[in-house]
Amino acid sequence: MDVIGNNIANVETAGFKSSSVSFAEMMSERLARAGSASDSAPQLSNQVGLGVRVSSINRDFSQGAMQSTGKVTDLA
């Protein structure tokens, strides 16, 4: 949320380089269903995800578009 908030707050800032967030899935767990040992049917398991985590925050260093200001003192 910090990265997105920073990108939104600086959308009009000249020369601002935005960032993007990459997420990675955390481990999953298999939970066996409870059943009696006499059941002949195979027991199916439920898979439970444990969420995601931030894997990296990347800054976009690509060149932005030129903006004409009309001022003779501004250089590109």
N, CA, C and O atoms as a Tripos MOL2 file, in Angstrom:
@<TRIPOS>MOLECULE
protein
  304   303    76     0     0
PROTEIN
NO_CHARGES

@<TRIPOS>ATOM
      1 N           0.8310   -1.1720    0.0000 N.3       1 MET1
      2 CA          0.0000    0.0000    0.0000 C.3       1 MET1
      3 C           0.8850    1.2470    0.0000 C.2       1 MET1
      4 O           0.5060    2.2770   -0.5580 O.2       1 MET1
      5 N           2.0630    1.1560    0.6250 N.am      2 ASP2
      6 CA          2.9750    2.2950    0.6330 C.3       2 ASP2
      7 C           3.4400    2.6400   -0.7760 C.2       2 ASP2
      8 O           3.5120    3.8140   -1.1400 O.2       2 ASP2
      9 N           3.7550    1.6210   -1.5680 N.am      3 VAL3
     10 CA          4.2400    1.8520   -2.9290 C.3       3 VAL3
     11 C           3.1460    2.4710   -3.7840 C.2       3 VAL3
     12 O           3.4000    3.4300   -4.5130 O.2       3 VAL3
     13 N           1.9400    1.9380   -3.7050 N.am      4 ILE4
     14 CA          0.8260    2.4730   -4.4920 C.3       4 ILE4
     15 C           0.5070    3.9010   -4.0600 C.2       4 ILE4
     16 O           0.2850    4.7670   -4.9060 O.2       4 ILE4
     17 N           0.4830    4.1550   -2.7620 N.am      5 GLY5
     18 CA          0.2330    5.5040   -2.2550 C.3       5 GLY5
     19 C           1.2890    6.4860   -2.7180 C.2       5 GLY5
     20 O           0.9720    7.6210   -3.0730 O.2       5 GLY5
     21 N           2.5440    6.0600   -2.7190 N.am      6 ASN6
     22 CA          3.6330    6.9190   -3.1850 C.3       6 ASN6
     23 C           3.4960    7.2100   -4.6800 C.2       6 ASN6
     24 O           3.7150    8.3430   -5.1080 O.2       6 ASN6
     25 N           3.1380    6.2030   -5.4760 N.am      7 ASN7
     26 CA          2.9380    6.4070   -6.9110 C.3       7 ASN7
     27 C           1.8020    7.3970   -7.1790 C.2       7 ASN7
     28 O           1.9290    8.2680   -8.0400 O.2       7 ASN7
     29 N           0.7050    7.2680   -6.4510 N.am      8 ILE8
     30 CA         -0.4390    8.1650   -6.6480 C.3       8 ILE8
     31 C          -0.1050    9.5830   -6.1990 C.2       8 ILE8
     32 O          -0.4540   10.5480   -6.8780 O.2       8 ILE8
     33 N           0.5700    9.7150   -5.0590 N.am      9 ALA9
     34 CA          0.8950   11.0410   -4.5320 C.3       9 ALA9
     35 C           1.8410   11.8100   -5.4470 C.2       9 ALA9
     36 O           1.8220   13.0410   -5.4560 O.2       9 ALA9
     37 N           2.6650   11.1060   -6.2130 N.am     10 ASN10
     38 CA          3.6710   11.7670   -7.0430 C.3      10 ASN10
     39 C           3.3800   11.6810   -8.5330 C.2      10 ASN10
     40 O           4.2830   11.8670   -9.3490 O.2      10 ASN10
     41 N           2.1360   11.4030   -8.8990 N.am     11 VAL11
     42 CA          1.8030   11.2290  -10.3120 C.3      11 VAL11
     43 C           2.0930   12.4930  -11.1300 C.2      11 VAL11
     44 O           2.4170   12.3840  -12.3130 O.2      11 VAL11
     45 N           1.9880   13.6650  -10.5480 N.am     12 GLU12
     46 CA          2.2420   14.9230  -11.2580 C.3      12 GLU12
     47 C           3.6370   15.4870  -10.9890 C.2      12 GLU12
     48 O           3.9590   16.5660  -11.4870 O.2      12 GLU12
     49 N           4.4650   14.7980  -10.2240 N.am     13 THR13
     50 CA          5.8050   15.2830   -9.9040 C.3      13 THR13
     51 C           6.7280   15.0600  -11.0960 C.2      13 THR13
     52 O           6.8470   13.9410  -11.5950 O.2      13 THR13
     53 N           7.3810   16.1320  -11.5500 N.am     14 ALA14
     54 CA          8.2970   16.0350  -12.6880 C.3      14 ALA14
     55 C           9.4860   15.1540  -12.3140 C.2      14 ALA14
     56 O          10.0990   15.3400  -11.2630 O.2      14 ALA14
     57 N           9.8060   14.2010  -13.1770 N.am     15 GLY15
     58 CA         10.9560   13.3350  -12.9700 C.3      15 GLY15
     59 C          10.7360   12.1910  -12.0000 C.2      15 GLY15
     60 O          11.6770   11.4560  -11.7000 O.2      15 GLY15
     61 N           9.5220   12.0190  -11.5000 N.am     16 PHE16
     62 CA          9.2540   10.9380  -10.5420 C.3      16 PHE16
     63 C           9.3240    9.5870  -11.2420 C.2      16 PHE16
     64 O           8.7950    9.4220  -12.3410 O.2      16 PHE16
     65 N           9.9760    8.6310  -10.6080 N.am     17 LYS17
     66 CA         10.0780    7.2670  -11.1300 C.3      17 LYS17
     67 C           9.1830    6.3670  -10.2890 C.2      17 LYS17
     68 O           9.3930    6.2240   -9.0840 O.2      17 LYS17
     69 N           8.2000    5.7700  -10.9150 N.am     18 SER18
     70 CA          7.2420    4.9330  -10.1860 C.3      18 SER18
     71 C           7.8550    3.5800   -9.8350 C.2      18 SER18
     72 O           8.8670    3.1680  -10.4030 O.2      18 SER18
     73 N           7.2260    2.9110   -8.8990 N.am     19 SER19
     74 CA          7.6600    1.5820   -8.4590 C.3      19 SER19
     75 C           6.5180    0.5940   -8.6470 C.2      19 SER19
     76 O           5.3480    0.9780   -8.6800 O.2      19 SER19
     77 N           6.8690   -0.6770   -8.7680 N.am     20 SER20
     78 CA          5.8650   -1.7370   -8.8400 C.3      20 SER20
     79 C           6.2320   -2.8270   -7.8350 C.2      20 SER20
     80 O           7.4020   -3.0220   -7.5060 O.2      20 SER20
     81 N           5.2190   -3.5220   -7.3630 N.am     21 VAL21
     82 CA          5.4070   -4.5600   -6.3520 C.3      21 VAL21
     83 C           5.1300   -5.9200   -6.9830 C.2      21 VAL21
     84 O           4.1470   -6.0850   -7.7050 O.2      21 VAL21
     85 N           5.9940   -6.8870   -6.7100 N.am     22 SER22
     86 CA          5.7840   -8.2680   -7.1370 C.3      22 SER22
     87 C           5.4930   -9.1130   -5.9050 C.2      22 SER22
     88 O           6.1140   -8.9440   -4.8560 O.2      22 SER22
     89 N           4.5470  -10.0180   -6.0500 N.am     23 PHE23
     90 CA          4.1510  -10.8780   -4.9430 C.3      23 PHE23
     91 C           4.5110  -12.3240   -5.2550 C.2      23 PHE23
     92 O           4.5300  -12.7320   -6.4160 O.2      23 PHE23
     93 N           4.7940  -13.0950   -4.2120 N.am     24 ALA24
     94 CA          5.0700  -14.5250   -4.3450 C.3      24 ALA24
     95 C           4.1310  -15.2900   -3.4200 C.2      24 ALA24
     96 O           3.8270  -14.8470   -2.3120 O.2      24 ALA24
     97 N           3.6830  -16.4390   -3.8950 N.am     25 GLU25
     98 CA          2.7890  -17.2730   -3.0940 C.3      25 GLU25
     99 C           3.5800  -17.9510   -1.9830 C.2      25 GLU25
    100 O           4.6860  -18.4460   -2.1960 O.2      25 GLU25
    101 N           2.9940  -17.9620   -0.8070 N.am     26 MET26
    102 CA          3.6280  -18.6630    0.3020 C.3      26 MET26
    103 C           3.2530  -20.1410    0.2360 C.2      26 MET26
    104 O           2.4330  -20.5420   -0.5900 O.2      26 MET26
    105 N           3.8320  -20.9160    1.0770 N.am     27 MET27
    106 CA          3.5970  -22.3630    1.0850 C.3      27 MET27
    107 C           2.1130  -22.6840    1.2590 C.2      27 MET27
    108 O           1.3570  -21.9220    1.8610 O.2      27 MET27
    109 N           1.7290  -23.8170    0.7230 N.am     28 SER28
    110 CA          0.3700  -24.3320    0.9070 C.3      28 SER28
    111 C           0.4440  -25.5470    1.8190 C.2      28 SER28
    112 O           1.4630  -26.2360    1.8680 O.2      28 SER28
    113 N          -0.6150  -25.8000    2.5240 N.am     29 GLU29
    114 CA         -0.6990  -26.9630    3.4050 C.3      29 GLU29
    115 C          -1.8430  -27.8420    2.9580 C.2      29 GLU29
    116 O          -2.8950  -27.3550    2.5440 O.2      29 GLU29
    117 N          -1.6330  -29.1170    3.0420 N.am     30 ARG30
    118 CA         -2.7110  -30.0650    2.7580 C.3      30 ARG30
    119 C          -3.2630  -30.5610    4.0810 C.2      30 ARG30
    120 O          -2.5240  -31.0380    4.9430 O.2      30 ARG30
    121 N          -4.5660  -30.4430    4.2260 N.am     31 LEU31
    122 CA         -5.2350  -30.8950    5.4370 C.3      31 LEU31
    123 C          -6.0760  -32.1130    5.0920 C.2      31 LEU31
    124 O          -6.9540  -32.0400    4.2320 O.2      31 LEU31
    125 N          -5.8150  -33.2210    5.7510 N.am     32 ALA32
    126 CA         -6.5740  -34.4510    5.5040 C.3      32 ALA32
    127 C          -7.9170  -34.3600    6.2000 C.2      32 ALA32
    128 O          -8.0210  -33.8720    7.3250 O.2      32 ALA32
    129 N          -8.9450  -34.8380    5.5110 N.am     33 ARG33
    130 CA        -10.2700  -34.8590    6.1190 C.3      33 ARG33
    131 C         -10.3420  -35.9930    7.1210 C.2      33 ARG33
    132 O          -9.7600  -37.0600    6.9250 O.2      33 ARG33
    133 N         -11.0530  -35.7460    8.1770 N.am     34 ALA34
    134 CA        -11.2230  -36.7880    9.2030 C.3      34 ALA34
    135 C         -12.2080  -37.8300    8.7030 C.2      34 ALA34
    136 O         -13.2240  -37.4910    8.0960 O.2      34 ALA34
    137 N         -11.9150  -39.0780    8.9530 N.am     35 GLY35
    138 CA        -12.8030  -40.1690    8.5680 C.3      35 GLY35
    139 C         -12.4220  -41.4060    9.3450 C.2      35 GLY35
    140 O         -11.3440  -41.4740    9.9350 O.2      35 GLY35
    141 N         -13.2990  -42.3740    9.3440 N.am     36 SER36
    142 CA        -12.9790  -43.5990   10.0860 C.3      36 SER36
    143 C         -12.0110  -44.4480    9.2770 C.2      36 SER36
    144 O         -11.9830  -44.3760    8.0480 O.2      36 SER36
    145 N         -11.2330  -45.2360    9.9630 N.am     37 ALA37
    146 CA        -10.2340  -46.0870    9.3070 C.3      37 ALA37
    147 C         -10.8840  -47.1830    8.4870 C.2      37 ALA37
    148 O         -10.2330  -47.7650    7.6190 O.2      37 ALA37
    149 N         -12.1570  -47.4830    8.7390 N.am     38 SER38
    150 CA        -12.8280  -48.5740    8.0280 C.3      38 SER38
    151 C         -13.3580  -48.1380    6.6620 C.2      38 SER38
    152 O         -13.7880  -48.9800    5.8750 O.2      38 SER38
    153 N         -13.3340  -46.8360    6.3690 N.am     39 ASP39
    154 CA        -13.8020  -46.3670    5.0620 C.3      39 ASP39
    155 C         -12.8830  -46.9060    3.9730 C.2      39 ASP39
    156 O         -11.6620  -46.7870    4.0720 O.2      39 ASP39
    157 N         -13.4690  -47.4990    2.9340 N.am     40 SER40
    158 CA        -12.6520  -48.0330    1.8470 C.3      40 SER40
    159 C         -12.3810  -46.9780    0.7800 C.2      40 SER40
    160 O         -11.4820  -47.1510   -0.0440 O.2      40 SER40
    161 N         -13.1450  -45.8900    0.7830 N.am     41 ALA41
    162 CA        -12.9460  -44.8270   -0.2030 C.3      41 ALA41
    163 C         -11.6770  -44.0500    0.1340 C.2      41 ALA41
    164 O         -11.3840  -43.8220    1.3080 O.2      41 ALA41
    165 N         -10.9220  -43.6430   -0.8850 N.am     42 PRO42
    166 CA         -9.7090  -42.8660   -0.6070 C.3      42 PRO42
    167 C         -10.0690  -41.5130    0.0060 C.2      42 PRO42
    168 O         -11.0730  -40.8980   -0.3520 O.2      42 PRO42
    169 N          -9.2490  -41.0790    0.9140 N.am     43 GLN43
    170 CA         -9.4800  -39.8020    1.5890 C.3      43 GLN43
    171 C          -8.9120  -38.6650    0.7400 C.2      43 GLN43
    172 O          -7.7410  -38.6930    0.3620 O.2      43 GLN43
    173 N          -9.7240  -37.6900    0.4490 N.am     44 LEU44
    174 CA         -9.2810  -36.5140   -0.2870 C.3      44 LEU44
    175 C          -8.7750  -35.4850    0.7060 C.2      44 LEU44
    176 O          -9.2610  -35.4030    1.8340 O.2      44 LEU44
    177 N          -7.8110  -34.7130    0.2870 N.am     45 SER45
    178 CA         -7.2940  -33.6890    1.1870 C.3      45 SER45
    179 C          -7.6600  -32.3120    0.6500 C.2      45 SER45
    180 O          -7.8070  -32.1240   -0.5580 O.2      45 SER45
    181 N          -7.8010  -31.3720    1.5430 N.am     46 ASN46
    182 CA         -8.0760  -29.9900    1.1700 C.3      46 ASN46
    183 C          -6.7720  -29.2150    1.2100 C.2      46 ASN46
    184 O          -5.9760  -29.3730    2.1350 O.2      46 ASN46
    185 N          -6.5560  -28.3860    0.2150 N.am     47 GLN47
    186 CA         -5.3450  -27.5700    0.1900 C.3      47 GLN47
    187 C          -5.6900  -26.1760    0.6890 C.2      47 GLN47
    188 O          -6.6500  -25.5600    0.2260 O.2      47 GLN47
    189 N          -4.9090  -25.6880    1.6260 N.am     48 VAL48
    190 CA         -5.1350  -24.3750    2.2100 C.3      48 VAL48
    191 C          -3.9330  -23.5020    1.8940 C.2      48 VAL48
    192 O          -2.8060  -23.8490    2.2470 O.2      48 VAL48
    193 N          -4.1600  -22.3770    1.2340 N.am     49 GLY49
    194 CA         -3.0830  -21.4450    0.9510 C.3      49 GLY49
    195 C          -2.7830  -20.5890    2.1650 C.2      49 GLY49
    196 O          -3.6800  -20.2460    2.9360 O.2      49 GLY49
    197 N          -1.5300  -20.2510    2.3260 N.am     50 LEU50
    198 CA         -1.1220  -19.4370    3.4670 C.3      50 LEU50
    199 C          -0.8850  -17.9850    3.0750 C.2      50 LEU50
    200 O          -0.2600  -17.2380    3.8280 O.2      50 LEU50
    201 N          -1.3730  -17.5770    1.9150 N.am     51 GLY51
    202 CA         -1.3000  -16.1750    1.5170 C.3      51 GLY51
    203 C          -0.1350  -15.8780    0.5900 C.2      51 GLY51
    204 O           0.4890  -16.7790    0.0300 O.2      51 GLY51
    205 N           0.1380  -14.5960    0.4450 N.am     52 VAL52
    206 CA          1.2350  -14.1270   -0.4000 C.3      52 VAL52
    207 C           2.1160  -13.1910    0.4040 C.2      52 VAL52
    208 O           1.7390  -12.7120    1.4740 O.2      52 VAL52
    209 N           3.2980  -12.9430   -0.1400 N.am     53 ARG53
    210 CA          4.2260  -12.0170    0.4890 C.3      53 ARG53
    211 C           4.8390  -11.1540   -0.6030 C.2      53 ARG53
    212 O           4.8020  -11.5150   -1.7790 O.2      53 ARG53
    213 N           5.3960  -10.0260   -0.2200 N.am     54 VAL54
    214 CA          6.0900   -9.1620   -1.1740 C.3      54 VAL54
    215 C           7.4170   -9.8230   -1.5110 C.2      54 VAL54
    216 O           8.2170  -10.1020   -0.6180 O.2      54 VAL54
    217 N           7.6560  -10.0740   -2.7950 N.am     55 SER55
    218 CA          8.9270  -10.6810   -3.1900 C.3      55 SER55
    219 C           9.9220   -9.6280   -3.6460 C.2      55 SER55
    220 O          11.1250   -9.7940   -3.4450 O.2      55 SER55
    221 N           9.4400   -8.5330   -4.2630 N.am     56 SER56
    222 CA         10.3540   -7.4620   -4.6680 C.3      56 SER56
    223 C           9.5810   -6.1790   -4.9490 C.2      56 SER56
    224 O           8.3920   -6.1950   -5.2680 O.2      56 SER56
    225 N          10.2980   -5.0710   -4.8190 N.am     57 ILE57
    226 CA          9.7850   -3.7550   -5.1990 C.3      57 ILE57
    227 C          10.7540   -3.2190   -6.2390 C.2      57 ILE57
    228 O          11.9390   -3.0450   -5.9580 O.2      57 ILE57
    229 N          10.2520   -2.9580   -7.4400 N.am     58 ASN58
    230 CA         11.0990   -2.5410   -8.5570 C.3      58 ASN58
    231 C          10.7690   -1.1210   -8.9830 C.2      58 ASN58
    232 O           9.5990   -0.7700   -9.1370 O.2      58 ASN58
    233 N          11.8000   -0.3040   -9.1720 N.am     59 ARG59
    234 CA         11.6270    1.0650   -9.6420 C.3      59 ARG59
    235 C          11.7780    1.0810  -11.1600 C.2      59 ARG59
    236 O          12.6830    0.4460  -11.7010 O.2      59 ARG59
    237 N          10.9030    1.8000  -11.8440 N.am     60 ASP60
    238 CA         10.9250    1.9190  -13.3000 C.3      60 ASP60
    239 C          11.8270    3.0920  -13.6690 C.2      60 ASP60
    240 O          11.4620    4.2490  -13.4580 O.2      60 ASP60
    241 N          13.0100    2.7930  -14.2230 N.am     61 PHE61
    242 CA         13.9660    3.8380  -14.5770 C.3      61 PHE61
    243 C          13.8870    4.2320  -16.0500 C.2      61 PHE61
    244 O          14.8000    4.8820  -16.5580 O.2      61 PHE61
    245 N          12.8160    3.8510  -16.7420 N.am     62 SER62
    246 CA         12.6930    4.2310  -18.1470 C.3      62 SER62
    247 C          12.4810    5.7390  -18.2690 C.2      62 SER62
    248 O          11.9490    6.3860  -17.3680 O.2      62 SER62
    249 N          12.9100    6.2740  -19.4020 N.am     63 GLN63
    250 CA         12.8240    7.7130  -19.6290 C.3      63 GLN63
    251 C          11.3790    8.1210  -19.8640 C.2      63 GLN63
    252 O          10.6490    7.4620  -20.6040 O.2      63 GLN63
    253 N          10.9810    9.1960  -19.2380 N.am     64 GLY64
    254 CA          9.6330    9.7150  -19.4140 C.3      64 GLY64
    255 C           9.5210   10.5720  -20.6640 C.2      64 GLY64
    256 O          10.5150   10.8180  -21.3470 O.2      64 GLY64
    257 N           8.3240   11.0200  -20.9580 N.am     65 ALA65
    258 CA          8.0770   11.8590  -22.1280 C.3      65 ALA65
    259 C           8.5860   13.2720  -21.8750 C.2      65 ALA65
    260 O           8.5440   13.7650  -20.7470 O.2      65 ALA65
    261 N           9.0610   13.9130  -22.9250 N.am     66 MET66
    262 CA          9.5150   15.3070  -22.8270 C.3      66 MET66
    263 C           8.2980   16.2050  -22.6620 C.2      66 MET66
    264 O           7.2710   16.0060  -23.3110 O.2      66 MET66
    265 N           8.4270   17.1940  -21.7880 N.am     67 GLN67
    266 CA          7.3490   18.1480  -21.5670 C.3      67 GLN67
    267 C           7.8740   19.5500  -21.8530 C.2      67 GLN67
    268 O           8.8460   20.0010  -21.2470 O.2      67 GLN67
    269 N           7.2260   20.2160  -22.7650 N.am     68 SER68
    270 CA          7.6190   21.5770  -23.1070 C.3      68 SER68
    271 C           7.0320   22.5420  -22.0880 C.2      68 SER68
    272 O           5.8290   22.5220  -21.8260 O.2      68 SER68
    273 N           7.8940   23.3980  -21.5090 N.am     69 THR69
    274 CA          7.4240   24.3710  -20.5260 C.3      69 THR69
    275 C           7.3000   25.7650  -21.1240 C.2      69 THR69
    276 O           6.5950   26.6170  -20.5820 O.2      69 THR69
    277 N           7.9840   25.9990  -22.2440 N.am     70 GLY70
    278 CA          7.9480   27.3190  -22.8560 C.3      70 GLY70
    279 C           8.9100   28.3090  -22.2150 C.2      70 GLY70
    280 O           8.9560   29.4680  -22.6290 O.2      70 GLY70
    281 N           9.6760   27.8870  -21.2200 N.am     71 LYS71
    282 CA         10.6360   28.7600  -20.5450 C.3      71 LYS71
    283 C          12.0050   28.6000  -21.1940 C.2      71 LYS71
    284 O          12.4430   27.4780  -21.4520 O.2      71 LYS71
    285 N          12.6820   29.7120  -21.4590 N.am     72 VAL72
    286 CA         13.9970   29.6510  -22.1020 C.3      72 VAL72
    287 C          15.0680   29.1410  -21.1430 C.2      72 VAL72
    288 O          16.1310   28.7060  -21.5850 O.2      72 VAL72
    289 N          14.8100   29.1860  -19.8520 N.am     73 THR73
    290 CA         15.8090   28.7390  -18.8790 C.3      73 THR73
    291 C          15.7540   27.2370  -18.6090 C.2      73 THR73
    292 O          16.6450   26.7050  -17.9460 O.2      73 THR73
    293 N          14.7350   26.5430  -19.1050 N.am     74 ASP74
    294 CA         14.6240   25.1010  -18.8810 C.3      74 ASP74
    295 C          15.4190   24.3450  -19.9370 C.2      74 ASP74
    296 O          15.3680   24.6670  -21.1240 O.2      74 ASP74
    297 N          16.1560   23.3290  -19.4830 N.am     75 LEU75
    298 CA         16.9360   22.4870  -20.3870 C.3      75 LEU75
    299 C          16.4050   21.0670  -20.3220 C.2      75 LEU75
    300 O          15.8880   20.6230  -19.2970 O.2      75 LEU75
    301 N          16.5440   20.3650  -21.4370 N.am     76 ALA76
    302 CA         16.1020   18.9650  -21.4640 C.3      76 ALA76
    303 C          17.2750   18.0540  -21.1870 C.2      76 ALA76
    304 O          17.1170   16.8330  -21.1640 O.2      76 ALA76
@<TRIPOS>BOND
     1     1     2 1
     2     2     3 1
     3     3     4 2
     4     3     5 am
     5     5     6 1
     6     6     7 1
     7     7     8 2
     8     7     9 am
     9     9    10 1
    10    10    11 1
    11    11    12 2
    12    11    13 am
    13    13    14 1
    14    14    15 1
    15    15    16 2
    16    15    17 am
    17    17    18 1
    18    18    19 1
    19    19    20 2
    20    19    21 am
    21    21    22 1
    22    22    23 1
    23    23    24 2
    24    23    25 am
    25    25    26 1
    26    26    27 1
    27    27    28 2
    28    27    29 am
    29    29    30 1
    30    30    31 1
    31    31    32 2
    32    31    33 am
    33    33    34 1
    34    34    35 1
    35    35    36 2
    36    35    37 am
    37    37    38 1
    38    38    39 1
    39    39    40 2
    40    39    41 am
    41    41    42 1
    42    42    43 1
    43    43    44 2
    44    43    45 am
    45    45    46 1
    46    46    47 1
    47    47    48 2
    48    47    49 am
    49    49    50 1
    50    50    51 1
    51    51    52 2
    52    51    53 am
    53    53    54 1
    54    54    55 1
    55    55    56 2
    56    55    57 am
    57    57    58 1
    58    58    59 1
    59    59    60 2
    60    59    61 am
    61    61    62 1
    62    62    63 1
    63    63    64 2
    64    63    65 am
    65    65    66 1
    66    66    67 1
    67    67    68 2
    68    67    69 am
    69    69    70 1
    70    70    71 1
    71    71    72 2
    72    71    73 am
    73    73    74 1
    74    74    75 1
    75    75    76 2
    76    75    77 am
    77    77    78 1
    78    78    79 1
    79    79    80 2
    80    79    81 am
    81    81    82 1
    82    82    83 1
    83    83    84 2
    84    83    85 am
    85    85    86 1
    86    86    87 1
    87    87    88 2
    88    87    89 am
    89    89    90 1
    90    90    91 1
    91    91    92 2
    92    91    93 am
    93    93    94 1
    94    94    95 1
    95    95    96 2
    96    95    97 am
    97    97    98 1
    98    98    99 1
    99    99   100 2
   100    99   101 am
   101   101   102 1
   102   102   103 1
   103   103   104 2
   104   103   105 am
   105   105   106 1
   106   106   107 1
   107   107   108 2
   108   107   109 am
   109   109   110 1
   110   110   111 1
   111   111   112 2
   112   111   113 am
   113   113   114 1
   114   114   115 1
   115   115   116 2
   116   115   117 am
   117   117   118 1
   118   118   119 1
   119   119   120 2
   120   119   121 am
   121   121   122 1
   122   122   123 1
   123   123   124 2
   124   123   125 am
   125   125   126 1
   126   126   127 1
   127   127   128 2
   128   127   129 am
   129   129   130 1
   130   130   131 1
   131   131   132 2
   132   131   133 am
   133   133   134 1
   134   134   135 1
   135   135   136 2
   136   135   137 am
   137   137   138 1
   138   138   139 1
   139   139   140 2
   140   139   141 am
   141   141   142 1
   142   142   143 1
   143   143   144 2
   144   143   145 am
   145   145   146 1
   146   146   147 1
   147   147   148 2
   148   147   149 am
   149   149   150 1
   150   150   151 1
   151   151   152 2
   152   151   153 am
   153   153   154 1
   154   154   155 1
   155   155   156 2
   156   155   157 am
   157   157   158 1
   158   158   159 1
   159   159   160 2
   160   159   161 am
   161   161   162 1
   162   162   163 1
   163   163   164 2
   164   163   165 am
   165   165   166 1
   166   166   167 1
   167   167   168 2
   168   167   169 am
   169   169   170 1
   170   170   171 1
   171   171   172 2
   172   171   173 am
   173   173   174 1
   174   174   175 1
   175   175   176 2
   176   175   177 am
   177   177   178 1
   178   178   179 1
   179   179   180 2
   180   179   181 am
   181   181   182 1
   182   182   183 1
   183   183   184 2
   184   183   185 am
   185   185   186 1
   186   186   187 1
   187   187   188 2
   188   187   189 am
   189   189   190 1
   190   190   191 1
   191   191   192 2
   192   191   193 am
   193   193   194 1
   194   194   195 1
   195   195   196 2
   196   195   197 am
   197   197   198 1
   198   198   199 1
   199   199   200 2
   200   199   201 am
   201   201   202 1
   202   202   203 1
   203   203   204 2
   204   203   205 am
   205   205   206 1
   206   206   207 1
   207   207   208 2
   208   207   209 am
   209   209   210 1
   210   210   211 1
   211   211   212 2
   212   211   213 am
   213   213   214 1
   214   214   215 1
   215   215   216 2
   216   215   217 am
   217   217   218 1
   218   218   219 1
   219   219   220 2
   220   219   221 am
   221   221   222 1
   222   222   223 1
   223   223   224 2
   224   223   225 am
   225   225   226 1
   226   226   227 1
   227   227   228 2
   228   227   229 am
   229   229   230 1
   230   230   231 1
   231   231   232 2
   232   231   233 am
   233   233   234 1
   234   234   235 1
   235   235   236 2
   236   235   237 am
   237   237   238 1
   238   238   239 1
   239   239   240 2
   240   239   241 am
   241   241   242 1
   242   242   243 1
   243   243   244 2
   244   243   245 am
   245   245   246 1
   246   246   247 1
   247   247   248 2
   248   247   249 am
   249   249   250 1
   250   250   251 1
   251   251   252 2
   252   251   253 am
   253   253   254 1
   254   254   255 1
   255   255   256 2
   256   255   257 am
   257   257   258 1
   258   258   259 1
   259   259   260 2
   260   259   261 am
   261   261   262 1
   262   262   263 1
   263   263   264 2
   264   263   265 am
   265   265   266 1
   266   266   267 1
   267   267   268 2
   268   267   269 am
   269   269   270 1
   270   270   271 1
   271   271   272 2
   272   271   273 am
   273   273   274 1
   274   274   275 1
   275   275   276 2
   276   275   277 am
   277   277   278 1
   278   278   279 1
   279   279   280 2
   280   279   281 am
   281   281   282 1
   282   282   283 1
   283   283   284 2
   284   283   285 am
   285   285   286 1
   286   286   287 1
   287   287   288 2
   288   287   289 am
   289   289   290 1
   290   290   291 1
   291   291   292 2
   292   291   293 am
   293   293   294 1
   294   294   295 1
   295   295   296 2
   296   295   297 am
   297   297   298 1
   298   298   299 1
   299   299   300 2
   300   299   301 am
   301   301   302 1
   302   302   303 1
   303   303   304 2
@<TRIPOS>SUBSTRUCTURE
     1 MET1         2 RESIDUE 1 A MET
     2 ASP2         6 RESIDUE 1 A ASP
     3 VAL3        10 RESIDUE 1 A VAL
     4 ILE4        14 RESIDUE 1 A ILE
     5 GLY5        18 RESIDUE 1 A GLY
     6 ASN6        22 RESIDUE 1 A ASN
     7 ASN7        26 RESIDUE 1 A ASN
     8 ILE8        30 RESIDUE 1 A ILE
     9 ALA9        34 RESIDUE 1 A ALA
    10 ASN10       38 RESIDUE 1 A ASN
    11 VAL11       42 RESIDUE 1 A VAL
    12 GLU12       46 RESIDUE 1 A GLU
    13 THR13       50 RESIDUE 1 A THR
    14 ALA14       54 RESIDUE 1 A ALA
    15 GLY15       58 RESIDUE 1 A GLY
    16 PHE16       62 RESIDUE 1 A PHE
    17 LYS17       66 RESIDUE 1 A LYS
    18 SER18       70 RESIDUE 1 A SER
    19 SER19       74 RESIDUE 1 A SER
    20 SER20       78 RESIDUE 1 A SER
    21 VAL21       82 RESIDUE 1 A VAL
    22 SER22       86 RESIDUE 1 A SER
    23 PHE23       90 RESIDUE 1 A PHE
    24 ALA24       94 RESIDUE 1 A ALA
    25 GLU25       98 RESIDUE 1 A GLU
    26 MET26      102 RESIDUE 1 A MET
    27 MET27      106 RESIDUE 1 A MET
    28 SER28      110 RESIDUE 1 A SER
    29 GLU29      114 RESIDUE 1 A GLU
    30 ARG30      118 RESIDUE 1 A ARG
    31 LEU31      122 RESIDUE 1 A LEU
    32 ALA32      126 RESIDUE 1 A ALA
    33 ARG33      130 RESIDUE 1 A ARG
    34 ALA34      134 RESIDUE 1 A ALA
    35 GLY35      138 RESIDUE 1 A GLY
    36 SER36      142 RESIDUE 1 A SER
    37 ALA37      146 RESIDUE 1 A ALA
    38 SER38      150 RESIDUE 1 A SER
    39 ASP39      154 RESIDUE 1 A ASP
    40 SER40      158 RESIDUE 1 A SER
    41 ALA41      162 RESIDUE 1 A ALA
    42 PRO42      166 RESIDUE 1 A PRO
    43 GLN43      170 RESIDUE 1 A GLN
    44 LEU44      174 RESIDUE 1 A LEU
    45 SER45      178 RESIDUE 1 A SER
    46 ASN46      182 RESIDUE 1 A ASN
    47 GLN47      186 RESIDUE 1 A GLN
    48 VAL48      190 RESIDUE 1 A VAL
    49 GLY49      194 RESIDUE 1 A GLY
    50 LEU50      198 RESIDUE 1 A LEU
    51 GLY51      202 RESIDUE 1 A GLY
    52 VAL52      206 RESIDUE 1 A VAL
    53 ARG53      210 RESIDUE 1 A ARG
    54 VAL54      214 RESIDUE 1 A VAL
    55 SER55      218 RESIDUE 1 A SER
    56 SER56      222 RESIDUE 1 A SER
    57 ILE57      226 RESIDUE 1 A ILE
    58 ASN58      230 RESIDUE 1 A ASN
    59 ARG59      234 RESIDUE 1 A ARG
    60 ASP60      238 RESIDUE 1 A ASP
    61 PHE61      242 RESIDUE 1 A PHE
    62 SER62      246 RESIDUE 1 A SER
    63 GLN63      250 RESIDUE 1 A GLN
    64 GLY64      254 RESIDUE 1 A GLY
    65 ALA65      258 RESIDUE 1 A ALA
    66 MET66      262 RESIDUE 1 A MET
    67 GLN67      266 RESIDUE 1 A GLN
    68 SER68      270 RESIDUE 1 A SER
    69 THR69      274 RESIDUE 1 A THR
    70 GLY70      278 RESIDUE 1 A GLY
    71 LYS71      282 RESIDUE 1 A LYS
    72 VAL72      286 RESIDUE 1 A VAL
    73 THR73      290 RESIDUE 1 A THR
    74 ASP74      294 RESIDUE 1 A ASP
    75 LEU75      298 RESIDUE 1 A LEU
    76 ALA76      302 RESIDUE 1 A ALA
